[in-house]
């Protein structure tokens, strides 16, 4: 199992499990960068934790399927997700995550790309 697989497993738990958010953030290097789809890049674990706490407060009951492969610079996952917004509206989307991993096995750069939303 890759660190990106761990990231997705924890993401599925995080909307209903505060401890999973902490475990998710621990997958990142101290000065990691996350580039969310359609939003500004965040840098550092504190900013990453804030980003994910806000995200998981807005969505619940998410289920994701994904496949991960190694790339020249790290890992890439192609995914699809379905869930419920805090408004009660259902949603589905698909996309990919591109992760670069440091020598300690932590994510130091993560790009999120959304290719289709319903």
JOUR-V40687 format. One record per backbone hydrogen bond with DSSP energy under -1.0 kcal/mol. NH is the residue of the N-H (numbers start at 0). CO is the residue of the C=O. Records with the same first field share a line. If there is no record, write none. Layout:
BEGIN
NH=CO  CO
END
This chain:
BEGIN
5=1
6=2
7=3
8=4
9=5
10=6
11=7
12=8
13=9
15=12
21=17
22=18
23=19
24=20
25=21
26=23
27=24
28=106
31=28
32=107
33=41
34=109
38=35
41=33
43=31
44=29
47=43
48=44
49=45
50=46
51=47
52=48
53=49
54=50
55=51
56=52
57=53
59=83
62=81
64=79
66=77
68=75
70=73
74=98
75=68
76=96
77=66
78=94
79=64
80=92
81=62
82=90
83=59
84=88
85=57
87=84
90=82
92=80
93=115
94=78
95=112
96=76
97=110
98=74
99=108
101=105
104=101
106=26
107=99
108=99
109=32
110=97
111=34
112=95
114=93
115=93
117=91
END
